[in-house]
Amino acid sequence: MGNANVSNVTIRPEEADFFAGLARDWWNPKGPMASLHQVNPVRLAFMRDAIDAHWPAAAASAKPLADKAALDIGCGAGLVCEPLARLGAAVTGVDAAAENVAAASAHAEAMGLDIRYMAGEVGGLDIGTFDLVTCVEVIEHVADKSAFLRDVAARLAPDGLLVMSTPNRTTASRLLLVGAAEAVGYVPKGTHHWDDFITPEEFEDLLADAGLSVTAMRGIAWRPGKGLHLSDDMALNYILSARRA
């Protein structure tokens, strides 16, 4: 996810600066962002299921997002944007850190992908609405979650699909996602602040206040021999889809 020169800043400047410092290593699957590379296929599997359920007529297509516009908020260096582009979408990625946007643009160009990247807060950019909006592992870094979700909802087309993920605020996530994961270097130290995590019930209420209703929710769990996978266990992390109520 630098700082945006807009009035309605929701991403904490220190959080944006933290992730900006990781920009050059974002695409290294063995670097400090290795955990994102490991969880990304799990997120994308949920996204594909949600896309197929939302637009069933295109479910059999290799490019189910053809003729669709997609927005990834807090896009980092483009780990979600590039797969969405390969699914046929016209993709826009927005991140509060200009350094991440530069890394994302360079990587997309090298891959031959036409993706529009923009630096700033989504609420301060005049970019219209999108059929699909994704926002993974961002809301826990936001100061005013209600204001942020109103900005997110404003970018969703009337019949659009929203996909978001975030850590759950549980004893297990405090011990494993914050304590153990940072202690062993699985994620960079300072990535997570447990008090900023939100529970699924809190997230549903926040989305409802923004005029959105949840259509599906799964946990992202880990176990030996299976690794990260979609699960009914939401103790650590969860991902959801939503649409206008």
TAUR-V164964 format. One record per backbone hydrogen bond with DSSP energy under -1.0 kcal/mol. CO is the residue of the C=O (numbers start at 1). NH is the residue of the N-H. Records with the same first field share a line. If there is no record, write none. Layout:
CO: NH, NH
//
This chain:
4: 6
10: 143
12: 16
13: 17
14: 18
15: 19
16: 20
17: 21
19: 22
20: 23
22: 25
23: 26
25: 28
28: 31
31: 34
33: 36, 37
34: 38
35: 39
36: 40
39: 43
40: 44
41: 45
42: 46
43: 47
44: 48
45: 49
46: 50
47: 51
48: 52
49: 53
50: 54
51: 55
55: 58
56: 59
58: 61
63: 66
65: 68
68: 90
69: 131, 132
70: 92
71: 134
72: 94
75: 78
78: 82
80: 84
81: 85
82: 86
83: 87
84: 89
85: 88
87: 65
90: 70
91: 116
92: 72
93: 118
94: 74, 75
95: 120
97: 101
98: 102
99: 103
100: 104
101: 105
102: 106
103: 107
104: 108
105: 109
106: 110
107: 111
108: 113
109: 112
113: 115
116: 93
118: 95
121: 124
122: 125
125: 127
130: 157
131: 161
132: 71
133: 163
134: 73
135: 165
138: 141
139: 142
141: 12
144: 148
145: 149
146: 150
147: 151
148: 152
149: 153
150: 154
152: 155
153: 156
155: 130
157: 160
161: 133
162: 242
163: 135
164: 240
165: 137
166: 238
167: 198
168: 170
170: 174
171: 175
172: 176
173: 178
174: 179
175: 180
176: 181
179: 183
180: 184
181: 186, 187
188: 191
193: 196
194: 197
199: 203
200: 204
201: 205
202: 206
203: 207
204: 208
205: 209
206: 210
207: 212
208: 211
211: 245
213: 243
216: 241
218: 239
219: 231
221: 229
223: 226, 227
227: 223
229: 221
231: 219
236: 168
237: 220
238: 166
239: 218
240: 164
241: 215, 216
242: 162
243: 213
//
